[in-house]
Amino acid sequence: MSDEMNAVVSKAQVLIEALPYIQQFNNKIVVVKYGGSAMLDESLKKSVIQDVALLKLVGMHPVIVHGGGKEISKWVKLLGKEPQFVEGLRVTDAETMEVAEMVLNKVNKNLVQMLEENGINAVGLSGKDGGMLCVEKKLVNGQDIGFVGTLKSVNTNIIDTLIADGYVPVIAPIGLDEHYQSYNINADDAACAIAAALGAEKLAFLTDIDGVCKDPKDPSTLLSFLTLSDAEALIRDGYVGGGMIPKLKNCIDAVKAGVSRVHILDGRKAHCLLLEFYTPKGVGTAIIEDGEIA
């Protein structure tokens, strides 16, 4: 058999291996939290959007929740202000809130445009639309950090309608409080709450790390699967630290809230969503319920 024919057969084998996963996840909702380097590098951005388009075309119902932190910081600096953070949360005064909403809307419509270019009908939203994300002011150790919200409730009506009509919802993490004041929301928190409210089959975080490693300094210790108990033990025993702790806690909360499986993926790897969902081993870390077969 020629090398060219071997290559064709190899591609066919990949499709055959993906078939049971395509069947298993058909008509299921997957929430993708889009952030990190994958939002800044144009080739990676294209890869992610192609993955989401393919998920849609093979029968899944993707929902994108995106951040835009680095872009917000850039525009805040252009206004002559220095971005400030408390425990990883942006201090958001009224002026910064206006910048955040402007930037997130720009990011949102750019993602919609890219999906449309790939033949996928998409609609850009913020959590203000349809009363989707209801928040209250978030205090950090009693400190007021401005217009930063913690989620009280998620109304999925508009998301459900869009999915039923064949659209991919693209959601910016801005919400309203009971007085209809706009608040910035941590995108990870928003993605977890939306996935739980939708009863999503999967929630995928695109990050700038390989996944969860037993030794953060050694990529060879990547853990492909973690049960809830394992994940809680890693936090308790000090194997994870820094920004991974809130992310892993979000994953644990999402699984406990009914999301079947949560994935932490390296968004710097091209087509990481397809590799994780449609290959036996995957490329990141999946958090699953205790007793579930990996």
C-alpha angles and dihedrals in degrees: 000000000000123000089247092054091046089055091051092048090048091054090049090052090054090054092048091051090052094051098087091049092048089052093046096051098039111133092006126130120242122186116207117199101206118202146108125057091338087073095051105042111074095211092050091046089053090049093052093048091048089052092050090047091052092047088055094046094051092054108272124123108231122195119189122211111184140188129201105192100143092047091049090051090051093055093043089056090049087060089056095254126123114229112242128199134191115197090339095310120117116244100234120197121178094273093047089048090057091049092048093052092047093049095044090051090052092049091045096054092044090058091047090051092051092050091049089051087057092053096259122129108229136175124204118219142164124215087259092071114097091354088285101155118034114189145175128208113285118223121197109213087332093310120129108226097179128248097003114131137206115209120254099172145351122221107200098184096108093043091050091050093050093048091048089052093051100257129134109230115220110196132197115205101243120124142178130237125216090277091052093250115151119243134186113235129201103256093222090055091048093049092050093048093047093047091050093047091050093046088235121197090218140015116194125193115202106209141160094254134078092244131271113337125191085223109031090205094054116064090191088072092065111146111220093193134024127183118216090256091050092050093049090048092052090055094043094048094047099247091130127043146159117027093353093070097067091040092052091045089053089052091050092049092048093053091046088051091057107272104141097218136000122205130201107201138179103244089194089074113086114246093003091155094058093044092051098044102037106035127073098240103028125201106257140033123293119201112210138174120273110272095020115132109245 
